[in-house]
Amino acid sequence: MTNNITETTGNHLCTGCGICEDVCPTHSIRIECRNGENKPVLNTETCLGDKCGRCLKVCPGIGCNLAEMANKLFSNENAKADKYIGLFQNLHTGYSLDQEIRYHSASGGMVSQSLIYLLDKKIIDGAVVTGFSENDHITPVSYIARTKEEVLKARSSKYCPVALNKVGNEIKNSEGKYVIVGLPCHIQGFRKRAAIDRKFSEHVVGYFSIYCSSNRTFHARDFLLKKYGVDKKKIGYFAFRDNGCLGSLVVDAAGNGAEFPSFATDKCSECRESKSLISIPYIRYYGALRSFFKPRRCLSCIDHYGQLADVCFGDIHIKPYSDDEVGISSWIVRNPYFEDLFRQAEADGYIKIDVVDAKTLNESQKAMLYPKQRRARAIMNMDRMIGRKTAQYDIQLERPHLKDYVSEIVCQCQRLVGRHKALWFVVNYFYNQKGINGKN
């Protein structure tokens, strides 16, 4: 076993989280975009190799003892357990009482509103969030938001690779308390870092995860921009989801730079275009992308909700919640400290809270949640057959069905097409055929 990040990249296990870059004591790792994904590049001349290994110690790609760590973090007399959700205190639905935040966020605005509340009450000094670059408006940039305005610049979903490679050391070397917002793999990596870096750990008071069925490579974004004739150089605003429940991909394609473009969208239409704005409903474009642009490591992920996060946020697109046209969030509270804070935020008029049961929450995620472990184990089994190492977890994964192996083989074929732009006419064909109903 190689005692550096090449163990991860060599076995196609890298999540692109970027956490390895920050912990390298000799600055031998840098994150670069390669073939549509974020990948660590190692300077072997300065790497300390067997004398160090910190990059592997924080790597979520090689696996994680999810059950052991969750028990240490969240096991208490009031904790409940669910096969898919893990340990939790309570399950909620609700939304921001600020209508603008609620309407322009991915689902109810609870992540943004929660961070704003924590900042307003001086419970935290900042939060790690991800927005888009002010230079091109489409490149994700992670930073520490210290004001409401900075939080709002990062609102809504980012269906593209996000590397949190520049924030860990800033937190470690700053005064104050912080919350980190990321995907389940980001949270795993930062929890691993916290276990070996006390100074970093003592500045983080909360880890917030976004539900994740699978990410998409930058090629997905580029395919959509090409599909709808958008010149990257003229983009003034870009959002994967804006304007209400589930929302739409919204692009200011004429460089007008409107902060939050908003216009009526006919739900029965495939796409609304104007000279300056393009809007494609989420249910029209996201499922139509199928598995053409899935990152390799996402195929063997088993953590949908974020089992190591203090709070996990996401959609709840199931009736009656899906009837709401503005947006409703669901969230899982694992840490009782944050349960108390949510109740206080409701009392202070920031948010609306209701409760939801585990069955309803899981059913809202069922398309990707229920087969997730089976499909992950299927791809792991196939990888072992060709001599690759696989991620190691302390959870017994469900045994795959034959259809799971077939699904993963089809997925790999689609990924092969998605990685080669010359073959995107195939993606375009299936996008046009299946995109109307948004089905995979």
Secondary structure as the mmCIF struct_conf table of DSSP 4:
data_model
#
loop_
_struct_conf.conf_type_id
_struct_conf.id
_struct_conf.beg_label_comp_id
_struct_conf.beg_label_asym_id
_struct_conf.beg_label_seq_id
_struct_conf.end_label_comp_id
_struct_conf.end_label_asym_id
_struct_conf.end_label_seq_id
BEND BEND1 ASN A 3 ASN A 4
TURN_TY1_P TURN_TY1_P1 ILE A 5 ILE A 5
HELX_RH_AL_P HELX_RH_AL_P1 THR A 6 THR A 9
TURN_TY1_P TURN_TY1_P2 GLY A 10 HIS A 12
HELX_RH_AL_P HELX_RH_AL_P2 ILE A 19 VAL A 23
TURN_TY1_P TURN_TY1_P3 PRO A 25 THR A 26
STRN STRN1 ILE A 29 ARG A 34
TURN_TY1_P TURN_TY1_P4 ASN A 35 GLY A 36
STRN STRN2 GLU A 37 LEU A 42
TURN_TY1_P TURN_TY1_P5 THR A 44 THR A 46
HELX_RH_3T_P HELX_RH_3T_P1 GLY A 49 LYS A 51
HELX_RH_AL_P HELX_RH_AL_P3 ARG A 54 LYS A 57
TURN_TY1_P TURN_TY1_P6 VAL A 58 VAL A 58
BEND BEND2 PRO A 60 PRO A 60
TURN_TY1_P TURN_TY1_P7 GLY A 61 ILE A 62
STRN STRN3 GLY A 63 CYS A 64
HELX_RH_AL_P HELX_RH_AL_P4 LEU A 66 PHE A 74
BEND BEND3 ASN A 76 ASN A 76
TURN_TY1_P TURN_TY1_P8 GLU A 77 ASN A 78
STRN STRN4 LYS A 80 ASP A 82
TURN_TY1_P TURN_TY1_P9 LYS A 83 ILE A 85
STRN STRN5 GLY A 86 PHE A 88
BEND BEND4 GLN A 89 GLN A 89
STRN STRN6 ASN A 90 SER A 96
BEND BEND5 LEU A 97 ASP A 98
HELX_RH_AL_P HELX_RH_AL_P5 GLN A 99 HIS A 104
BEND BEND6 SER A 105 SER A 107
TURN_TY1_P TURN_TY1_P10 GLY A 108 GLY A 109
HELX_RH_AL_P HELX_RH_AL_P6 MET A 110 ASP A 120
TURN_TY1_P TURN_TY1_P11 LYS A 121 LYS A 122
BEND BEND7 ILE A 123 ILE A 123
BEND BEND8 ASP A 125 ASP A 125
STRN STRN7 GLY A 126 PHE A 132
TURN_TY1_P TURN_TY1_P12 GLU A 134 ASP A 136
BEND BEND9 HIS A 137 THR A 139
STRN STRN8 PRO A 140 ALA A 145
BEND BEND10 THR A 147 THR A 147
HELX_RH_AL_P HELX_RH_AL_P7 LYS A 148 LEU A 152
TURN_TY1_P TURN_TY1_P13 LYS A 153 ALA A 154
BEND BEND11 SER A 156 SER A 156
BEND BEND12 CYS A 160 CYS A 160
BEND BEND13 LYS A 166 VAL A 167
HELX_RH_AL_P HELX_RH_AL_P8 GLY A 168 LYS A 172
TURN_TY1_P TURN_TY1_P14 ASN A 173 ASN A 173
BEND BEND14 SER A 174 GLY A 176
STRN STRN9 TYR A 178 GLY A 182
HELX_RH_AL_P HELX_RH_AL_P9 PRO A 184 ILE A 196
HELX_RH_AL_P HELX_RH_AL_P10 ARG A 198 SER A 201
TURN_TY1_P TURN_TY1_P15 GLU A 202 HIS A 203
STRN STRN10 VAL A 204 ILE A 210
BEND BEND15 SER A 213 SER A 213
HELX_RH_AL_P HELX_RH_AL_P11 PHE A 218 LYS A 227
TURN_TY1_P TURN_TY1_P16 TYR A 228 GLY A 229
HELX_RH_3T_P HELX_RH_3T_P2 LYS A 232 LYS A 234
BEND BEND16 GLY A 236 GLY A 236
STRN STRN11 TYR A 237 ASP A 242
BEND BEND17 ASN A 243 LEU A 246
STRN STRN12 SER A 248 ASP A 252
TURN_TY1_P TURN_TY1_P17 ALA A 253 ALA A 254
BEND BEND18 GLY A 255 GLY A 255
BEND BEND19 GLU A 259 PHE A 260
TURN_TY1_P TURN_TY1_P18 LYS A 267 CYS A 268
BEND BEND20 SER A 269 GLU A 270
STRN STRN13 ARG A 272 GLU A 273
BEND BEND21 LYS A 275 SER A 276
STRN STRN14 LEU A 277 PRO A 281
HELX_RH_AL_P HELX_RH_AL_P12 TYR A 282 TYR A 285
TURN_TY1_P TURN_TY1_P19 TYR A 286 TYR A 286
HELX_RH_3T_P HELX_RH_3T_P3 GLY A 287 LEU A 289
TURN_TY1_P TURN_TY1_P20 ARG A 290 PHE A 293
HELX_RH_3T_P HELX_RH_3T_P4 ARG A 296 SER A 300
BEND BEND22 HIS A 304 TYR A 305
TURN_TY1_P TURN_TY1_P21 GLN A 307 LEU A 308
BEND BEND23 ASP A 310 ASP A 310
STRN STRN15 VAL A 311 GLY A 314
BEND BEND24 ILE A 318 ILE A 318
TURN_TY1_P TURN_TY1_P22 LYS A 319 PRO A 320
HELX_RH_3T_P HELX_RH_3T_P5 TYR A 321 ASP A 323
BEND BEND25 GLU A 325 VAL A 326
STRN STRN16 SER A 329 VAL A 333
BEND BEND26 ASN A 335 ASN A 335
HELX_RH_AL_P HELX_RH_AL_P13 PRO A 336 ALA A 347
TURN_TY1_P TURN_TY1_P23 ASP A 348 GLY A 349
BEND BEND27 TYR A 350 TYR A 350
STRN STRN17 ILE A 351 VAL A 355
HELX_RH_AL_P HELX_RH_AL_P14 ALA A 358 SER A 364
TURN_TY1_P TURN_TY1_P24 GLN A 365 GLN A 365
HELX_RH_AL_P HELX_RH_AL_P15 LYS A 366 LEU A 369
TURN_TY1_P TURN_TY1_P25 TYR A 370 PRO A 371
HELX_RH_AL_P HELX_RH_AL_P16 LYS A 372 MET A 385
TURN_TY1_P TURN_TY1_P26 ILE A 386 GLY A 387
STRN STRN18 GLN A 392 TYR A 393
BEND BEND28 ASP A 394 ILE A 395
HELX_LH_PP_P HELX_LH_PP_P1 LEU A 397 HIS A 401
HELX_RH_AL_P HELX_RH_AL_P17 LEU A 402 GLY A 418
TURN_TY1_P TURN_TY1_P27 ARG A 419 ARG A 419
HELX_RH_3T_P HELX_RH_3T_P6 LYS A 421 LEU A 423
HELX_RH_AL_P HELX_RH_AL_P18 TRP A 424 LYS A 434
TURN_TY1_P TURN_TY1_P28 GLY A 435 GLY A 438
#
